[in-house]
């Protein structure tokens, strides 16, 4: 009401009539500019979601690649939405300044000079942004992956162009600048694997041990509750090592992403039960037996009698 009253006074007073059009048009232009900016932001977000959804739903791709795309779309979607929102808001600010006859060209030129000076002073930030773009383009990892970066590991909870945030098994949120990411171990890209190994004693028949492991693997693969988590039948590789503790036997189980831990726990439980049922002994260090033999020899030895 105050605005309408002031605008009415300006439009009726002859001395102030020259500003009447400016007073009436400027607020309307501001409303139009920022309404258009907000509308463009909503439209761009909707188009990004629609485009990425159509990219994600593709029946011609294998299931592993489809799940991978589903993880990537969430990460890329957030990055694109943030970038477009920043550009549109910056455009709205420039239009608003020009509406008030503020020379935007000098402001932009000064901003470019200031930005250049800041870029020299914050080269690590530029490296973060560049490396963040490369992570997204090369699909090194995405939100929802379990990765190991240096000595840190955990679930990727947030990823943008500057930082990567991991949630480890203790619930700690770890923030890592993208510029410091050089080597990444992705544990859940397309598929995962249970690397199961166990040492059995030499007293066991190795053929029987492999047969029991093969039977446990087939039972797990053929069970309906676990079949959908396994990509293929577990592979009993055989005896990998022979040392003083016993025979090391290895089994590889290829699973869907993020399923290797639940499958591994179930498989270890079944192996423990099967070994107990078939009286298969776990390997133990042989030096204990050797030490016990030396102790018996020392006890049975006759002490030397010294001459007077």
C-alpha positions as CSV (number, residue, x, y, z in Angstrom):
1,X,0.0,0.0,0.0
2,X,2.9,2.4,0.8
3,X,4.4,1.6,-2.6
4,X,1.2,2.1,-4.5
5,X,0.6,5.4,-2.6
6,X,4.1,6.7,-3.3
7,X,3.9,5.7,-7.0
8,X,0.5,7.4,-7.3
9,X,1.9,10.6,-5.8
10,X,4.9,10.6,-8.2
11,X,2.6,10.0,-11.2
12,X,0.4,13.0,-10.2
13,X,2.9,15.6,-9.1
14,X,4.2,17.4,-12.3
15,X,7.7,17.8,-10.9
16,X,8.0,14.0,-10.3
17,X,6.1,12.7,-13.2
18,X,9.4,12.0,-15.2
19,X,10.1,9.1,-12.8
20,X,6.6,7.7,-12.8
21,X,7.3,5.1,-15.5
22,X,10.5,4.0,-13.8
23,X,8.8,3.7,-10.4
24,X,6.0,1.6,-11.9
25,X,8.1,-0.5,-14.3
26,X,11.1,-1.4,-12.1
27,X,9.3,-3.6,-9.5
28,X,7.4,-5.3,-12.2
29,X,10.7,-6.0,-14.1
30,X,12.3,-7.3,-10.9
31,X,9.3,-9.7,-10.3
32,X,9.5,-10.8,-13.9
33,X,13.3,-11.4,-13.8
34,X,13.3,-13.5,-10.6
35,X,10.1,-15.3,-11.5
36,X,11.7,-16.3,-14.8
37,X,14.9,-17.3,-13.0
38,X,13.1,-19.5,-10.5
39,X,11.0,-21.0,-13.3
40,X,14.1,-21.7,-15.3
41,X,15.7,-23.4,-12.3
42,X,12.7,-25.6,-11.8
43,X,12.4,-26.5,-15.5
44,X,16.2,-27.3,-15.7
45,X,16.0,-29.5,-12.7
46,X,13.0,-31.3,-14.1
47,X,14.7,-31.8,-17.5
48,X,17.8,-33.1,-15.8
49,X,15.8,-35.6,-13.9
50,X,13.9,-36.7,-17.0
51,X,17.0,-37.0,-19.1
52,X,18.9,-39.0,-16.5
53,X,15.9,-41.2,-15.8
54,X,15.6,-42.1,-19.5
55,X,19.4,-42.8,-19.5
56,X,19.0,-45.0,-16.4
57,X,16.1,-47.1,-17.7
58,X,17.6,-49.0,-20.6
59,X,16.6,-52.7,-21.0
60,X,19.4,-53.4,-23.5
61,X,22.1,-53.0,-20.9
62,X,23.2,-55.8,-18.5
63,X,22.0,-55.6,-14.9
64,X,25.4,-54.7,-13.5
65,X,25.7,-51.7,-15.9
66,X,22.2,-50.6,-15.2
67,X,22.9,-50.5,-11.4
68,X,26.1,-48.6,-12.1
69,X,24.2,-46.0,-14.1
70,X,21.6,-45.7,-11.3
71,X,24.5,-44.7,-9.0
72,X,26.0,-42.3,-11.5
73,X,22.8,-40.5,-12.3
74,X,22.3,-39.4,-8.6
75,X,25.8,-38.0,-8.4
76,X,25.7,-36.3,-11.8
77,X,22.2,-35.0,-11.2
78,X,23.2,-33.1,-8.0
79,X,26.4,-31.7,-9.7
80,X,24.4,-30.4,-12.8
81,X,21.6,-28.9,-10.7
82,X,24.1,-27.0,-8.5
83,X,26.0,-25.7,-11.5
84,X,22.9,-24.6,-13.5
85,X,21.4,-23.0,-10.3
86,X,24.6,-21.0,-9.8
87,X,24.7,-19.8,-13.4
88,X,21.0,-18.8,-13.5
89,X,21.3,-16.9,-10.2
90,X,24.4,-15.1,-11.4
91,X,22.6,-14.2,-14.6
92,X,19.6,-12.8,-12.5
93,X,22.0,-10.7,-10.4
94,X,23.6,-9.2,-13.6
95,X,20.1,-8.4,-15.0
96,X,19.0,-6.8,-11.7
97,X,22.1,-4.6,-11.7
98,X,21.6,-3.5,-15.3
99,X,17.9,-2.7,-14.4
100,X,19.2,-0.1,-12.0
101,X,21.6,1.3,-14.6
102,X,24.6,0.0,-12.8
103,X,27.4,-0.8,-15.4
104,X,27.7,-4.5,-15.3
105,X,30.5,-4.7,-17.8
106,X,32.9,-2.9,-15.4
107,X,31.7,-5.1,-12.5
108,X,32.2,-8.3,-14.6
109,X,35.7,-7.1,-15.6
110,X,36.6,-6.3,-12.0
111,X,35.1,-9.6,-10.9
112,X,37.2,-11.4,-13.6
113,X,40.4,-9.7,-12.3
114,X,39.5,-10.5,-8.7
115,X,38.6,-14.1,-9.7
116,X,42.0,-14.4,-11.4
117,X,43.8,-13.2,-8.3
118,X,41.8,-15.5,-6.1
119,X,42.6,-18.5,-8.4
120,X,46.3,-17.9,-8.0
121,X,45.9,-17.7,-4.3
122,X,43.7,-20.8,-4.1
123,X,45.2,-23.3,-6.6
124,X,44.1,-26.2,-4.4
125,X,40.5,-25.2,-4.9
126,X,41.0,-25.2,-8.7
127,X,42.6,-28.6,-8.4
128,X,39.6,-29.8,-6.4
129,X,37.2,-28.7,-9.1
130,X,39.2,-30.1,-11.9
131,X,39.7,-33.5,-10.2
132,X,36.0,-33.5,-9.2
133,X,35.0,-33.2,-12.9
134,X,37.4,-36.0,-13.9
135,X,36.0,-38.2,-11.2
136,X,32.5,-37.7,-12.6
137,X,33.5,-38.0,-16.3
138,X,35.7,-41.1,-15.8
139,X,33.2,-42.7,-13.4
140,X,35.8,-43.5,-10.8
141,X,33.2,-43.8,-8.1
142,X,29.7,-42.4,-7.3
143,X,27.4,-41.9,-4.4
144,X,26.5,-45.3,-2.9
145,X,29.9,-46.9,-3.8
146,X,32.2,-48.4,-1.1
147,X,35.7,-47.1,-1.8
148,X,39.1,-47.0,-0.3
149,X,41.0,-43.7,-0.8
150,X,44.5,-43.9,0.7
151,X,44.1,-45.2,4.2
152,X,40.5,-44.1,4.4
153,X,37.6,-46.3,3.4
154,X,33.8,-46.2,3.6
155,X,30.5,-45.6,1.8
156,X,30.4,-42.5,-0.5
157,X,27.7,-40.4,1.1
158,X,28.3,-37.2,-0.8
159,X,30.2,-36.2,-3.9
160,X,30.5,-32.8,-5.5
161,X,33.1,-31.0,-7.5
162,X,35.2,-30.0,-4.4
163,X,35.0,-32.7,-1.8
164,X,34.1,-36.4,-1.3
165,X,32.6,-37.5,2.0
166,X,32.8,-41.1,3.2
167,X,31.0,-42.8,6.1
168,X,33.1,-45.5,7.6
169,X,32.1,-48.6,9.6
170,X,32.3,-46.7,12.8
171,X,29.8,-44.1,11.6
172,X,32.4,-41.3,11.2
173,X,32.0,-38.9,8.3
174,X,35.3,-38.4,6.5
175,X,35.7,-35.4,4.2
176,X,38.4,-35.7,1.5
177,X,39.3,-32.8,-0.9
178,X,39.2,-34.1,-4.5
179,X,42.6,-32.7,-5.2
180,X,44.2,-35.2,-2.7
181,X,42.5,-38.2,-4.4
182,X,45.1,-40.0,-6.5
183,X,44.4,-43.7,-6.1
184,X,40.9,-45.1,-5.6
185,X,40.0,-48.7,-4.8
186,X,36.3,-49.1,-5.8
187,X,34.9,-52.2,-4.1
188,X,31.4,-52.1,-5.6
189,X,31.7,-51.1,-9.3
190,X,29.4,-53.3,-11.4
191,X,30.1,-56.3,-9.2
192,X,31.9,-57.4,-6.1
193,X,33.7,-60.5,-4.9
194,X,34.1,-62.5,-1.7
195,X,37.7,-63.7,-1.5
196,X,37.3,-66.5,0.9
197,X,40.4,-68.4,2.1
198,X,40.9,-70.8,5.0
199,X,43.9,-72.9,6.3
200,X,43.1,-76.6,7.0
201,X,45.5,-79.0,8.7
202,X,47.7,-81.5,6.9
203,X,45.8,-84.4,8.5
204,X,42.8,-83.7,6.3
205,X,42.3,-85.3,3.0
206,X,42.6,-82.4,0.5
207,X,40.2,-84.0,-2.0
208,X,37.6,-84.3,0.7
209,X,38.1,-80.6,1.8
210,X,37.7,-79.4,-1.8
211,X,34.6,-81.6,-2.2
212,X,33.0,-80.2,1.0
213,X,33.7,-76.6,-0.1
214,X,32.2,-77.4,-3.6
215,X,29.1,-78.8,-2.0
216,X,28.7,-75.8,0.3
217,X,29.1,-73.4,-2.7
218,X,26.5,-75.2,-4.8
219,X,24.0,-75.3,-1.9
220,X,24.4,-71.5,-1.4
221,X,24.1,-70.8,-5.1
222,X,21.0,-73.0,-5.6
223,X,19.2,-71.6,-2.5
224,X,16.5,-69.1,-3.6
225,X,17.2,-66.6,-0.9
226,X,20.8,-66.2,-2.0
227,X,20.7,-66.9,-5.7
228,X,19.6,-63.4,-6.6
229,X,22.7,-62.0,-4.8
230,X,25.2,-64.1,-6.7
231,X,26.1,-63.3,-10.3
232,X,27.5,-66.8,-11.0
233,X,28.3,-70.0,-9.2
234,X,31.2,-69.8,-6.6
235,X,34.6,-70.9,-7.9
236,X,36.5,-73.3,-5.7
237,X,40.1,-72.5,-6.8
238,X,41.8,-75.2,-4.8
239,X,45.0,-75.2,-2.7
240,X,46.9,-71.9,-3.0
241,X,49.6,-72.2,-0.4
242,X,51.4,-74.8,1.7
243,X,53.2,-73.7,4.9
244,X,53.9,-74.6,8.5
245,X,50.3,-73.9,9.5
246,X,48.6,-76.1,6.9
247,X,47.0,-75.9,3.4
248,X,45.4,-72.7,2.3
249,X,42.3,-73.2,0.3
250,X,40.6,-70.3,-1.6
251,X,37.1,-69.8,-3.0
252,X,35.9,-66.8,-5.1
253,X,32.3,-65.7,-4.9
254,X,31.1,-63.1,-7.4
255,X,28.2,-61.1,-6.1
256,X,26.1,-58.0,-6.8
257,X,27.6,-54.7,-5.6
258,X,27.4,-54.2,-1.8
259,X,26.4,-57.9,-1.3
260,X,29.8,-59.4,-0.7
261,X,29.7,-58.9,3.1
262,X,26.4,-60.6,3.7
263,X,27.2,-63.4,1.3
264,X,30.6,-63.8,2.9
265,X,29.2,-64.0,6.4
266,X,26.7,-66.7,5.4
267,X,29.3,-68.7,3.4
268,X,31.7,-68.7,6.4
269,X,29.0,-69.9,8.7
270,X,28.1,-72.8,6.4
271,X,31.7,-73.7,5.9
272,X,32.2,-73.8,9.7
273,X,29.2,-76.1,10.1
274,X,30.2,-78.3,7.2
275,X,33.8,-78.7,8.5
276,X,32.4,-79.7,11.9
277,X,30.1,-82.2,10.4
278,X,32.8,-83.8,8.3
279,X,35.5,-83.6,11.0
280,X,37.8,-81.3,9.0
281,X,40.4,-79.7,11.2
282,X,41.6,-76.1,10.9
283,X,45.3,-75.6,10.4
284,X,47.5,-74.6,13.4
285,X,51.2,-73.6,13.7
286,X,53.5,-76.6,13.7
287,X,56.2,-74.8,15.9
288,X,54.1,-75.5,19.0
289,X,54.5,-79.2,18.5
290,X,58.2,-78.7,17.7
291,X,58.7,-76.7,20.9
292,X,56.9,-79.4,23.0
293,X,59.2,-82.1,21.5
294,X,62.3,-80.1,22.5
295,X,60.9,-79.7,26.0
296,X,60.4,-83.5,26.3
297,X,63.9,-84.1,25.1
298,X,65.3,-81.7,27.7
299,X,63.3,-83.5,30.5
300,X,64.4,-86.9,29.4
301,X,68.1,-86.0,29.1
302,X,70.4,-87.4,31.9
303,X,72.3,-84.6,33.7
304,X,76.1,-84.7,33.5
305,X,78.0,-85.7,36.7
306,X,80.9,-83.4,37.4
307,X,84.2,-85.1,38.5
308,X,85.5,-84.2,42.0
